[in-house]
Amino acid sequence: MIERTELKHPFSGPPGTTERPALCARALTKTYGPTVALAGVSIELWPGEAVAVMGASGSGKSTLLHCLAGVLAPDSGAVVLHDPRHGSLDLAGLDAEERAAVRLRSFGFVFQQGLLLPELTAVENVVLPLMLGGVERRAAQARAARWMATLGLAGLEERRLGQLSGGQQQRVAIARAQVADPVVVFADEPTGALDSSTSGEVMSALLSSTRDRGRTLVVVTHDPLVAETCDRVVHLADGLVRGDGR
C-alpha cells in the first residue's frame, strides 16, 4: 500500500502563486545500452494545462511519457506527482507494483489505436479502471454511462467496437481514461489514425474533459495542428528539451 507522503520541499508554482505542478520531472535520465533516450530532462506540468510533446522519432518522446506516467523507472532523477487526494510522492522511488497502483488511481491513458477490448461492449470497456479499483459494478456502470453521455456517446453503451466509428472508439477511450477522475491524462498520438475532421472532434473531447476541468493533459504528437490546440508545446531532440513555449 502506498502511503500519503508530503514532500519536505514541494515545487512551487509561477511567481505570485502557491499552486504546485500536477507532475514535475527533474533531471530524468534513461539509457538502453549505448542509446541515450533521456539525457537530463526537467519539466513541470500544471493543473488545467494541455501540453503537446513533439520531436523526431528517437528524440525521447515515448520514453519521457513512460517515465512521467510511471510505466518506466528512470535511471536517475525524480518524477513528483501531486494528487490532492493522496498527497505528493516521487514515482521514481516506487517499485513496479506501486507505480501500477498510482497509474490506476491518478492517471488516465488514450492511445493511437484506443487499445480497447473488442470482446467487451463500449460501457464495459469504460468501467474497467473502476472495477480494477474495487468500485461496485452498478456504481461503476452508472459513472461510465455519465461519461459516455458527456462525450456524445449516449445510447451506444452496449455496442461492440466493430459497431462504432473510429472517432466514437476514441471517445470511448477518452471516457475510459476519465472515468476514475485522474489528475493527469496521457495521450499518445490520439489522432494518428483519424482523418482531420475526426481528429478535431477527438482533440476537442480531450481538451474539454481535462483542461477545462482543471486537469492536466499531456499529448505526444507529430501533428502540428494537434499541437496548436494545446496551451504549450515542448520540443525534444536527442533526449533533451530543446524548446518549451506557449
Secondary structure as GFF3:
##gff-version 3
##sequence-region A 1 246
A	DSSP	beta_strand	23	32	.	.	.	ID=ss1
A	DSSP	beta_strand	35	45	.	.	.	ID=ss2
A	DSSP	beta_strand	50	54	.	.	.	ID=ss3
A	DSSP	alpha_helix	61	68	.	.	.	ID=ss4
A	DSSP	beta_strand	76	83	.	.	.	ID=ss5
A	DSSP	beta_strand	87	90	.	.	.	ID=ss6
A	DSSP	three_ten_helix	91	93	.	.	.	ID=ss7
A	DSSP	alpha_helix	96	106	.	.	.	ID=ss8
A	DSSP	beta_strand	107	111	.	.	.	ID=ss9
A	DSSP	alpha_helix	122	132	.	.	.	ID=ss10
A	DSSP	alpha_helix	137	150	.	.	.	ID=ss11
A	DSSP	three_ten_helix	161	163	.	.	.	ID=ss12
A	DSSP	alpha_helix	166	178	.	.	.	ID=ss13
A	DSSP	beta_strand	184	188	.	.	.	ID=ss14
A	DSSP	alpha_helix	196	209	.	.	.	ID=ss15
A	DSSP	three_ten_helix	211	213	.	.	.	ID=ss16
A	DSSP	beta_strand	216	220	.	.	.	ID=ss17
A	DSSP	alpha_helix	224	228	.	.	.	ID=ss18
A	DSSP	beta_strand	232	237	.	.	.	ID=ss19
A	DSSP	beta_strand	240	245	.	.	.	ID=ss20
###
